[in-house]
Amino acid sequence: MNNDQTKRVQADDTLVSILEAIQDTRGATASEIADIVGVSKSTAYRHLTTLHDHRLVTKQNGTYDLSLRFLDLGGYAREQNTVFGDIKPTLKNIAEETGEFVGFLVEEDGLGVYLHGEMGNKGVQNDVRIGRHVHLHQSAAGKAILGSLPEQRVEEIIDEHGLPAKTPETITDRDHLKEELATIRNRRYAYARDEHTDGLWAVGVPVHDRTDQVAGAILVAGPTHRMHGEWFEQGLPEYLKGTVKEFELNHSFS
């Protein structure tokens, strides 16, 4: 057993597992949660009572669900990002210009987290939800971030999280990914073709903060029948690069 494991508190592990079970089931009874987590009903009930007392879960007709207090906690965490507050108007403008879905992704502990999204007038629905965690190699924005990180950090992320497939097109080979990241570093944008969602193609561009550290990445995603040809291969990447550079300059001197 390593040092990190010896420092873990089993009760806290159970508490987190209960919260995840509630999210996965979109609400459940104490008995259902106990079965999912693998604890007794009395243990599950004690944890749920504590969570309810702290307004972290709600209870209605015997069913527990996550409370909106997480929205407050998540809102605070989101505001800590160094560029989030300033970049929202830029994301909205990109959505209006392209008509597609626009997202802002950041890296946290080796995974990607969506902080904001804007839907253009032609945008298609997808599984992006604010706060959702994704593997960086599975999306255009995630690969744009990886391409901006030191190679040693990329290796650490792969070692910790692996390269699981989201679709049959997701890159799952380390050497293949490293080759693509080398290209991304040179051209300063990334593609994802069916790699996160079948039928959805995207372009991602990294965003840097005032210290020139990568703070996240913007992606524009749309259906393949619109995201193709010269627009997808050249027009959209160059437009995004220019828009991001303008944002970075304004952000640096604001």
N, C-alpha and C positions, 0 to 999 in steps of 0.2 A: 504493500500500500504506500503510495507516494504522500508527500507532505500536504499537498492540496486536499487529498481525500481525507486525511486525518483531521484536517481543520473544518470539515463540513459538519453541519449540525443536522442530524437525521430528521428532526421535527421540521426544520426549515425546508428540507428536500420534500417532505410530505406535503407541506403547505403549498409549495410551488406546483407540485404534481396535481394537487386538487384544483388550483386555479387553471392549469392547462387543461384538465379534464372538463371543467365547466366550459371553457372556450371551445374545445373540440366538439362537445355535444350540444353547444348552444343552449345550455341550461340543463340541469339534471337534479334528481332527488339525492338525498344523502345516501340511500342504499345503492343507487346507480354509481355515484361517485366512489363509494367504498369499493365496489367491485372493480371499477376501472383502475383505481390506484393500488388496490391490493392491501387494504387495511380493513379493520373491523368497522362496522357501522358506527359504534360509539366513538371510535377515534376520529372518523370522518366528521361526525356531528360536532365534536369538540372544536375541531379546526374551523368548521363552517360557522360555528357560533362566534368564535374569535373574529373571523373575517367580517361577519355581519355586524358585530359590535363596533368594528373600525370602519364601517360603511364601505367595505371593499367588495361585498357581494350583497345582492338583494334576495329576498325570499318571498315567493308568492305561490300559494296553494301547494306548499311543500317542495317547490322547485327553486333551486338556487341558480343565480346568474351573476355575471360580473356587473359591478355598479359603474355609474358614470364618474366615480371618483378617479378611476383610472384615466379618464379623459383629462382631468386636472393634472394628474401626475405626468401623463404623457405630454401635455401641452407645455409644462415646465421644462421637461427634458428636451423637447423640440426647440424651444427658444434658446437653448444653450449653444446650438450650432452657430458658428461665427458668421455665416452668410444667409441663414434661412430668412430672417426678417427682411433683408434687402432684396432677395432674389424673387420673391413672389410676383411682383409686377412683371418681371422679365418672363417668367413662366407663362403668365397670362397672355402676354403679347405674342409669345411663340405659338401658343394654342390658337390665338386669333389669326395669326398669319398662315399657319399650316393647316388649320382645321382638324388636326389630329390630337391624340392624347399626349400630354407632356407630363413627365414625372421628374422629381428630384430625389436622388438616391445618395445616401451617405454610407460610409463604412464604420461599423462599430464591432470591435472584438472579432474582426475577420469575416463578418457577414454584412450584407447590405440591408439598409432600413429605408423605406420610403417615408420621406418627411412631408411631401406635398405632391398634389396632382392637379392638373387642369385639363378639362375636356373641351376640345374644339368642336365646332358645329358638325363635323363629319366623324368625330372620334368614335371608336368602337369600345364597347365595354370589355373589361379585362379583370383579372384577379388582383390587381394592385389595390391595396388598402393601406391607408396611412398607418405607419407603425409595423407593417408586415416585414418580417425578416426573410431574406432570400440569399441564396448562394451567389457570390459575386460573378462567378464564371458563367452563370446562366443568362445574363442579360447584357445588353449593350452598355448601359450605364455602369454596371458592375465591372465589365471588362475595361471600360474607360478609366475607372478608378484603379484597377489592378495595374494598368499600363502606366499609371502615374506614381505608383509606389516603388520603393527600392526593391530590387530583385530578391534580397534576403527576406523582406517582409512578405512578399508573394509566396515564397517557399514555405514560410511559417504558416501562412493561411491555408495553403494546400495540405500541409502536414496535419493541421488541426481539424479542418472541415472536409477534406477530401474533394473529389470532383464528381458528385452524384449527378445523374442525368435527370433533367426535368422533362425532356422530350427526346425522341430518338436522334435529334440533331444537336443536342447539347454536347459540347466538347468535354470528354471525360479522360483524355490522355494528357498527361503532364507535359510531354514534349510538344505535342500539338498546340496546347495552350500557350506555352512559352514562345513558340514561333509566332503565334498570332499577336501576343503582347508586344513582341519586338516591333512588329509592323504598326501596332497602335501607338507606340511611343514615337515613332517617326512621323506619322501622319496626324496624330493628336485627335483621333476619333475612332470609334469602334462600331462594328455592325453586330446585329443578332438576327439571324434568319431562321425562324421557327425554333430557336434554341430555348426559349422560355415558354412560348405559347404557339401551338401549331396554327399556321395561317397568319401570324403576326410578325412583321419585320420591324426593326428599330435601328436608330442611330443614336449613339451616346457620345457626349463630349464632357471631358473633365472640367471642373470649376475649381479655381485656386483662391485662397484667401489672401489677406494682406501680407502674410509672411511667405507667400508663394508655395504654401503647402496645399495638397489636394484636399478640398473641403467637401467634395461630393461630385456628382455628375448629373447632367440633364440628359434625358432621353426623349425622343419623339418616336412613337410607335403607331403603326397603322396596318391595315390589311395588305396582303401581298399585291393585290390588283392595283393599289395606289402607290405602294412603296417599291418602285422598280425603275429601271432605266436611268437616264441621265440625272433625273431629279433625285433619286435615291442614292446613286453612286457619287454624284458630285455636288449638285445644287443644294440639297439639304445639309450635308456635312459642312460645306463652306458657309452656308447661312448660319448654322449653329455656332461654328467656330468664331465667326465675326461677332455674333450676338453675345457670346460668352466673353470674348475679349473686351467688348464695350462695357459689359457688366463689371468685369474685373477691374478695369481702369476706374470706373466711377466708384466702385466699392473701396478701392485702395485710397482714394483721395476724399472720401466722404467723412 
